């Protein structure tokens, strides 16, 4: 079942690359007590994700934070090393890169997609959500192949 606005996010262990390697990130702790703009991409370094989605949130980071967002995070079904390399390649210091290596978060919120036709296996759908203290306040799920409602610009309009 797909998560909805008003639902609490599930407890899942994610990861990110820290200074000494991969670090666990507990979802309940990460989202607790603050406002997070979370966006999900099917894969790091993929065309739309690299050309539009991540750059949009990077460019709009100041505006999002000025409207009350404490943290901006990107999540993908990739390993933490890939997410860390994507961050270095893109220069997105204002975006926390979260690895959902096994797709546990995507599965728990009911937002997976089958990327087998592209050799990608089970991945996350493209979406954005505004999370306040662990509760989904806004949820913007893209139709397959689209990129509009999950953009930073769309989220800015919702704040």
C-alpha positions as CSV (number, residue, x, y, z in Angstrom):
1,X,0.0,0.0,0.0
2,X,1.3,3.4,-1.0
3,X,2.0,5.9,1.8
4,X,-0.3,9.0,1.9
5,X,-0.3,12.5,3.2
6,X,-0.8,12.4,6.9
7,X,1.0,9.0,7.4
8,X,4.1,8.6,9.5
9,X,7.3,7.3,7.7
10,X,8.4,3.8,8.6
11,X,11.5,2.9,10.5
12,X,14.1,1.8,8.0
13,X,17.9,1.8,8.1
14,X,19.3,3.8,5.3
15,X,23.0,4.8,4.8
16,X,25.1,7.7,3.6
17,X,28.8,8.1,3.1
18,X,30.6,9.8,6.0
19,X,34.2,10.8,6.3
20,X,35.3,7.3,7.3
21,X,32.9,5.3,5.1
22,X,29.3,4.2,5.1
23,X,27.2,5.4,8.1
24,X,23.8,4.0,9.1
25,X,20.9,6.5,9.1
26,X,17.8,5.5,11.0
27,X,14.8,7.0,9.2
28,X,12.8,7.8,12.3
29,X,15.8,9.7,13.8
30,X,16.6,11.5,10.5
31,X,13.1,12.9,10.1
32,X,12.3,13.6,13.7
33,X,11.7,17.1,14.9
34,X,12.4,18.9,11.6
35,X,11.1,19.7,8.2
36,X,12.7,17.7,5.4
37,X,12.2,18.1,1.6
38,X,12.8,14.5,0.4
39,X,13.0,13.6,-3.2
40,X,13.5,10.1,-4.7
41,X,15.1,9.2,-8.0
42,X,15.2,5.8,-9.8
43,X,19.0,5.9,-10.0
44,X,22.0,8.1,-9.5
45,X,23.7,9.3,-12.6
46,X,20.7,8.6,-14.8
47,X,19.7,11.2,-17.3
48,X,16.7,13.0,-15.8
49,X,18.0,12.5,-12.3
50,X,21.3,14.1,-13.1
51,X,20.2,16.7,-15.6
52,X,17.1,18.0,-13.8
53,X,16.0,16.5,-10.5
54,X,19.1,16.8,-8.3
55,X,20.3,20.1,-9.9
56,X,16.9,21.6,-9.3
57,X,17.0,20.9,-5.6
58,X,20.6,22.1,-5.5
59,X,19.7,25.4,-7.2
60,X,16.6,26.0,-5.1
61,X,18.2,24.9,-1.7
62,X,18.4,28.5,-0.4
63,X,14.7,29.2,-1.3
64,X,13.5,26.0,0.2
65,X,15.4,26.7,3.4
66,X,14.1,30.3,3.5
67,X,10.5,28.8,3.5
68,X,11.2,26.6,6.5
69,X,12.9,23.4,5.2
70,X,15.6,22.3,7.6
71,X,17.1,19.7,5.3
72,X,17.0,18.5,1.7
73,X,17.6,14.9,1.0
74,X,17.8,12.7,-2.1
75,X,17.1,9.0,-1.8
76,X,17.7,6.3,-4.3
77,X,18.0,2.5,-4.5
78,X,21.8,2.7,-4.8
79,X,24.7,1.9,-2.5
80,X,26.1,4.7,-0.3
81,X,29.3,4.8,-2.4
82,X,27.4,5.5,-5.6
83,X,25.4,8.2,-3.8
84,X,28.6,9.7,-2.4
85,X,30.2,9.7,-5.8
86,X,27.1,11.3,-7.4
87,X,27.2,14.1,-4.7
88,X,30.9,14.7,-5.5
89,X,30.3,14.7,-9.2
90,X,27.3,17.1,-9.0
91,X,28.7,19.4,-6.3
92,X,25.4,19.2,-4.3
93,X,26.6,20.0,-0.8
94,X,23.2,21.3,0.2
95,X,21.6,17.9,-0.4
96,X,22.0,14.9,1.9
97,X,22.4,11.8,-0.2
98,X,20.6,8.8,1.3
99,X,21.2,5.3,0.0
100,X,18.3,2.8,0.1
101,X,20.6,0.0,-1.0
102,X,18.1,-2.9,-0.7
103,X,15.0,-0.8,-1.5
104,X,13.6,-1.3,2.0
105,X,12.4,2.3,2.3
106,X,10.9,2.3,-1.2
107,X,9.1,-1.0,-0.4
108,X,7.9,0.1,3.0
109,X,6.2,3.2,1.6
110,X,4.8,1.4,-1.5
111,X,6.7,3.4,-4.1
112,X,8.7,0.9,-6.0
113,X,9.0,0.5,-9.8
114,X,10.2,-2.3,-12.0
115,X,13.3,-1.1,-13.9
116,X,14.2,-4.6,-15.1
117,X,13.7,-3.5,-18.7
118,X,16.6,-1.2,-18.2
119,X,18.7,-3.7,-16.2
120,X,18.0,-1.8,-13.0
121,X,15.8,-4.2,-11.1
122,X,13.5,-2.9,-8.5
123,X,13.9,0.8,-7.9
124,X,12.2,3.7,-6.3
125,X,9.6,5.6,-8.2
126,X,10.3,9.3,-8.8
127,X,8.6,11.5,-6.2
128,X,9.1,14.3,-3.7
129,X,7.6,14.7,-0.3
130,X,7.6,17.3,2.4
131,X,8.1,15.6,5.8
132,X,7.4,17.4,9.1
133,X,8.6,15.5,12.2
134,X,8.3,12.2,10.4
135,X,4.8,12.8,9.0
136,X,4.2,13.2,5.2
137,X,2.6,16.6,4.7
138,X,2.9,16.7,0.8
139,X,3.4,13.8,-1.5
140,X,4.1,14.3,-5.2
141,X,4.4,11.0,-7.2
142,X,5.3,11.2,-10.9
143,X,3.6,9.2,-13.6
144,X,6.0,6.8,-15.3
145,X,8.4,8.7,-17.5
146,X,7.3,12.2,-16.2
147,X,9.2,14.9,-14.4
148,X,7.1,17.8,-13.1
149,X,5.3,17.3,-9.7
150,X,8.4,16.1,-8.0
151,X,10.6,19.1,-8.9
152,X,12.0,21.6,-6.5
153,X,9.9,24.3,-8.2
154,X,6.7,22.4,-7.6
155,X,7.6,21.9,-4.0
156,X,8.4,25.6,-3.6
157,X,4.9,26.3,-4.8
158,X,3.5,24.1,-2.0
159,X,5.3,25.8,0.8
